[in-house]
Amino acid sequence: MPTSKSFFFSSLGKKFIMGLTGLILVLFVIGHLVGNLQIFADPEVINQYAHLLHSMGPLLWLVRAFLLLTVVLHIWMAVLLVIENRRARPQGYEGEHTHRASYASRTMKFSGIIVLAFIIFHLAHFTLRVTHPEYENLRYTLQEGAYAGTEVLDVHAMMVMGFQKPLISLFYIFAVGLLAFHLRHGFGSMFQTLGLRNKHWGGVIEKTTITFAVAYFLFNAAIPLSVMAGVVDNENIKSIDDSAEVMTLPEDDSPEQTD
């Protein structure tokens, strides 16, 4: 009788774990996108949402740790499967298989690495604010609900200020494009691994994954593009910029001469 350990180290077990972790990550990126799209509403909306998450305290960090573990496990299973497939591949089969898998499997490896780098930067940029500690100075006083009167981090202003930098916005768009491609290929593979893909549902799943990947990319890309185009702005940033401009205006110390 197979044990859980033998199942874990079997090819089927690795694929099942990769599919399950992939499903968890797909659900997360959908939730993350829905939260980010609140930037198009009044700043109160996304700041209330962000404060609600932060008020979870240690529970929020447990969720983050769980998601990080899921990412690590997903990558680990992917690496093990790649090594396993290479060892099992016959020598004469190498060329034919490489041509068929080059656009999907081989590209997935490199896009996965870039997406991982983007996740690390994204966490350092907006979550931990290591790269831009000045974001901590952006404050907002909540106006509605149970938290009315509470001063919180102005997440709306932070996102606008961050995406006003063209290089950050372009890297974000490029990374979510790769992530969308990753999801398009991985989403279909997940259904197959979990045994939910067959000849009856294959076409429907294929169209669904393409639609999902395209929509995910377009909705994500709309955020930095709208900020750079000035469609989404923030009064808090404007007031800070105006104050800085007033402080840096040169003073004319020479009195005006009158006859």
TIMI-582096 format. One record per residue (C-alpha): x, y, z; chain; residue in one letter; residue number from 1. Coordinates in pm, whole numbers, plus 50000, padded with zeros to 5 digits. Example, Ala and Ser with C-alpha at 12.3 -4.5 7.8 and 13.67 -1.06 7.14 Angstrom:
residues 2
ATOM    c1    c2    c3 lovo tormar guse
ATOM 51230 49550 50780    A      A    1
ATOM 51367 49894 50714    A      S    2
//
This chain:
residues 259
ATOM    c1    c2    c3 lovo tormar guse
ATOM 50000 50000 50000    A      M    1
ATOM 50154 50335 49893    A      P    2
ATOM 50235 50574 50175    A      T    3
ATOM 50189 50950 50167    A      S    4
ATOM 50568 50986 50142    A      K    5
ATOM 50589 50760 49836    A      S    6
ATOM 50299 50949 49675    A      F    7
ATOM 50471 51281 49745    A      F    8
ATOM 50789 51169 49568    A      F    9
ATOM 50608 51000 49279    A      S   10
ATOM 50563 51177 48945    A      S   11
ATOM 50186 51182 48993    A      L   12
ATOM 50224 51321 49344    A      G   13
ATOM 50452 51604 49227    A      K   14
ATOM 50208 51696 48950    A      K   15
ATOM 49915 51688 49192    A      F   16
ATOM 50097 51914 49443    A      I   17
ATOM 50200 52151 49163    A      M   18
ATOM 49840 52165 49039    A      G   19
ATOM 49701 52222 49389    A      L   20
ATOM 49953 52496 49474    A      T   21
ATOM 49887 52647 49131    A      G   22
ATOM 49513 52662 49209    A      L   23
ATOM 49583 52838 49540    A      I   24
ATOM 49806 53094 49365    A      L   25
ATOM 49549 53152 49089    A      V   26
ATOM 49284 53230 49352    A      L   27
ATOM 49529 53463 49526    A      F   28
ATOM 49619 53663 49212    A      V   29
ATOM 49247 53705 49135    A      I   30
ATOM 49183 53838 49488    A      G   31
ATOM 49492 54058 49468    A      H   32
ATOM 49376 54206 49137    A      L   33
ATOM 49026 54278 49272    A      V   34
ATOM 49183 54461 49566    A      G   35
ATOM 49415 54665 49343    A      N   36
ATOM 49134 54768 49107    A      L   37
ATOM 48989 54972 49394    A      Q   38
ATOM 49247 55235 49299    A      I   39
ATOM 48990 55355 49042    A      F   40
ATOM 48745 55437 49322    A      A   41
ATOM 48772 55712 49582    A      D   42
ATOM 49092 55684 49794    A      P   43
ATOM 48869 55607 50094    A      E   44
ATOM 48774 55270 49942    A      V   45
ATOM 49119 55117 49897    A      I   46
ATOM 49250 55275 50218    A      N   47
ATOM 48961 55119 50414    A      Q   48
ATOM 49037 54785 50247    A      Y   49
ATOM 49410 54807 50320    A      A   50
ATOM 49349 54905 50684    A      H   51
ATOM 49110 54611 50723    A      L   52
ATOM 49386 54377 50604    A      L   53
ATOM 49650 54537 50826    A      H   54
ATOM 49417 54516 51128    A      S   55
ATOM 49437 54136 51097    A      M   56
ATOM 49782 54166 51259    A      G   57
ATOM 49966 53832 51298    A      P   58
ATOM 49697 53650 51098    A      L   59
ATOM 49790 53852 50790    A      L   60
ATOM 50153 53745 50826    A      W   61
ATOM 50042 53382 50865    A      L   62
ATOM 49854 53413 50535    A      V   63
ATOM 50160 53570 50372    A      R   64
ATOM 50382 53292 50509    A      A   65
ATOM 50138 53031 50375    A      F   66
ATOM 50141 53193 50030    A      L   67
ATOM 50521 53212 50035    A      L   68
ATOM 50538 52843 50126    A      L   69
ATOM 50294 52769 49843    A      T   70
ATOM 50516 52955 49593    A      V   71
ATOM 50827 52771 49715    A      V   72
ATOM 50651 52435 49698    A      L   73
ATOM 50517 52513 49349    A      H   74
ATOM 50866 52602 49223    A      I   75
ATOM 51024 52303 49397    A      W   76
ATOM 50779 52061 49232    A      M   77
ATOM 50837 52227 48895    A      A   78
ATOM 51216 52187 48925    A      V   79
ATOM 51185 51822 49034    A      L   80
ATOM 50953 51744 48741    A      L   81
ATOM 51189 51908 48492    A      V   82
ATOM 51483 51705 48624    A      I   83
ATOM 51272 51388 48624    A      E   84
ATOM 51155 51444 48264    A      N   85
ATOM 51509 51505 48142    A      R   86
ATOM 51635 51186 48300    A      R   87
ATOM 51347 50982 48157    A      A   88
ATOM 51372 51129 47807    A      R   89
ATOM 51532 50899 47546    A      P   90
ATOM 51831 51044 47361    A      Q   91
ATOM 51668 51017 47018    A      G   92
ATOM 51353 51185 47149    A      Y   93
ATOM 51538 51497 47261    A      E   94
ATOM 51521 51699 46941    A      G   95
ATOM 51154 51632 46862    A      E   96
ATOM 51042 51698 47219    A      H   97
ATOM 51244 52021 47242    A      T   98
ATOM 51076 52163 46933    A      H   99
ATOM 50727 52082 47064    A      R  100
ATOM 50790 52203 47417    A      A  101
ATOM 51018 52499 47353    A      S  102
ATOM 50747 52766 47344    A      Y  103
ATOM 50556 52637 47644    A      A  104
ATOM 50761 52442 47895    A      S  105
ATOM 51101 52597 47826    A      R  106
ATOM 50963 52951 47821    A      T  107
ATOM 50776 52882 48144    A      M  108
ATOM 51107 52826 48324    A      K  109
ATOM 51245 53169 48232    A      F  110
ATOM 50916 53354 48272    A      S  111
ATOM 50880 53190 48614    A      G  112
ATOM 51221 53323 48722    A      I  113
ATOM 51135 53677 48606    A      I  114
ATOM 50794 53662 48774    A      V  115
ATOM 50962 53547 49098    A      L  116
ATOM 51201 53844 49076    A      A  117
ATOM 50902 54072 49021    A      F  118
ATOM 50722 53929 49326    A      I  119
ATOM 51028 53994 49543    A      I  120
ATOM 51059 54352 49415    A      F  121
ATOM 50682 54409 49450    A      H  122
ATOM 50696 54298 49815    A      L  123
ATOM 50998 54519 49883    A      A  124
ATOM 50836 54811 49701    A      H  125
ATOM 50477 54824 49829    A      F  126
ATOM 50444 54571 50114    A      T  127
ATOM 50767 54618 50311    A      L  128
ATOM 50849 54958 50157    A      R  129
ATOM 51221 54884 50177    A      V  130
ATOM 51301 55044 49841    A      T  131
ATOM 51092 55354 49914    A      H  132
ATOM 51072 55421 50292    A      P  133
ATOM 50935 55770 50218    A      E  134
ATOM 50597 55607 50149    A      Y  135
ATOM 50554 55585 50527    A      E  136
ATOM 50504 55964 50528    A      N  137
ATOM 50189 55931 50316    A      L  138
ATOM 49904 55944 50568    A      R  139
ATOM 49527 55940 50526    A      Y  140
ATOM 49247 55990 50778    A      T  141
ATOM 48958 55753 50721    A      L  142
ATOM 48624 55930 50687    A      Q  143
ATOM 48364 55654 50708    A      E  144
ATOM 48267 55339 50894    A      G  145
ATOM 48398 55194 51219    A      A  146
ATOM 48750 55327 51155    A      Y  147
ATOM 48642 55690 51090    A      A  148
ATOM 48903 55931 51226    A      G  149
ATOM 49182 55672 51216    A      T  150
ATOM 49504 55786 51050    A      E  151
ATOM 49642 55515 50821    A      V  152
ATOM 49897 55466 50547    A      L  153
ATOM 49766 55627 50227    A      D  154
ATOM 49783 55319 50003    A      V  155
ATOM 49607 55500 49719    A      H  156
ATOM 49873 55775 49719    A      A  157
ATOM 50151 55516 49753    A      M  158
ATOM 50033 55326 49445    A      M  159
ATOM 49991 55646 49243    A      V  160
ATOM 50335 55775 49345    A      M  161
ATOM 50492 55438 49266    A      G  162
ATOM 50335 55403 48921    A      F  163
ATOM 50419 55762 48828    A      Q  164
ATOM 50773 55633 48776    A      K  165
ATOM 50785 55504 48414    A      P  166
ATOM 51049 55236 48472    A      L  167
ATOM 50853 55080 48759    A      I  168
ATOM 50529 55090 48558    A      S  169
ATOM 50692 54936 48249    A      L  170
ATOM 50853 54660 48456    A      F  171
ATOM 50515 54597 48622    A      Y  172
ATOM 50337 54569 48286    A      I  173
ATOM 50610 54343 48147    A      F  174
ATOM 50601 54118 48456    A      A  175
ATOM 50221 54085 48464    A      V  176
ATOM 50237 54003 48092    A      G  177
ATOM 50471 53714 48169    A      L  178
ATOM 50256 53614 48464    A      L  179
ATOM 49949 53612 48238    A      A  180
ATOM 50134 53383 47994    A      F  181
ATOM 50240 53167 48287    A      H  182
ATOM 49878 53148 48407    A      L  183
ATOM 49750 53073 48057    A      R  184
ATOM 49976 52767 48027    A      H  185
ATOM 49966 52667 48394    A      G  186
ATOM 49589 52706 48431    A      F  187
ATOM 49529 52453 48154    A      G  188
ATOM 49793 52216 48292    A      S  189
ATOM 49634 52243 48636    A      M  190
ATOM 49300 52114 48505    A      F  191
ATOM 49479 51828 48332    A      Q  192
ATOM 49683 51737 48640    A      T  193
ATOM 49376 51737 48865    A      L  194
ATOM 49197 51511 48616    A      G  195
ATOM 48938 51774 48517    A      L  196
ATOM 49038 51803 48152    A      R  197
ATOM 48897 51561 47894    A      N  198
ATOM 48790 51559 47529    A      K  199
ATOM 48446 51697 47617    A      H  200
ATOM 48571 51991 47823    A      W  201
ATOM 48909 52045 47656    A      G  202
ATOM 48791 52317 47416    A      G  203
ATOM 48594 52502 47683    A      V  204
ATOM 48888 52496 47924    A      I  205
ATOM 49125 52619 47651    A      E  206
ATOM 48903 52919 47567    A      K  207
ATOM 48847 52991 47936    A      T  208
ATOM 49220 52994 48015    A      T  209
ATOM 49296 53227 47723    A      I  210
ATOM 49014 53464 47821    A      T  211
ATOM 49125 53460 48184    A      F  212
ATOM 49492 53530 48097    A      A  213
ATOM 49407 53817 47859    A      V  214
ATOM 49160 53974 48105    A      A  215
ATOM 49409 53939 48391    A      Y  216
ATOM 49678 54118 48191    A      F  217
ATOM 49451 54399 48066    A      L  218
ATOM 49302 54476 48409    A      F  219
ATOM 49648 54479 48571    A      N  220
ATOM 49807 54687 48296    A      A  221
ATOM 49522 54939 48321    A      A  222
ATOM 49640 55043 48669    A      I  223
ATOM 49990 55182 48588    A      P  224
ATOM 49876 55306 48244    A      L  225
ATOM 49593 55506 48403    A      S  226
ATOM 49832 55657 48657    A      V  227
ATOM 50089 55753 48392    A      M  228
ATOM 49811 55902 48174    A      A  229
ATOM 49686 56110 48468    A      G  230
ATOM 49346 55940 48472    A      V  231
ATOM 49412 55826 48831    A      V  232
ATOM 49564 56089 49058    A      D  233
ATOM 49582 56167 49428    A      N  234
ATOM 49531 56499 49606    A      E  235
ATOM 49764 56394 49889    A      N  236
ATOM 50056 56373 49647    A      I  237
ATOM 49960 56706 49489    A      K  238
ATOM 49961 56879 49829    A      S  239
ATOM 50303 56731 49911    A      I  240
ATOM 50441 56841 49574    A      D  241
ATOM 50295 57191 49616    A      D  242
ATOM 50446 57222 49966    A      S  243
ATOM 50786 57112 49839    A      A  244
ATOM 50765 57361 49554    A      E  245
ATOM 50683 57648 49792    A      V  246
ATOM 50975 57553 50018    A      M  247
ATOM 51220 57552 49726    A      T  248
ATOM 51112 57884 49572    A      L  249
ATOM 51408 58126 49567    A      P  250
ATOM 51370 58429 49787    A      E  251
ATOM 51435 58773 49649    A      D  252
ATOM 51618 58952 49931    A      D  253
ATOM 51694 59269 49736    A      S  254
ATOM 51439 59542 49816    A      P  255
ATOM 51264 59710 49527    A      E  256
ATOM 51419 60050 49452    A      Q  257
ATOM 51186 60347 49436    A      T  258
ATOM 51266 60697 49325    A      D  259
//
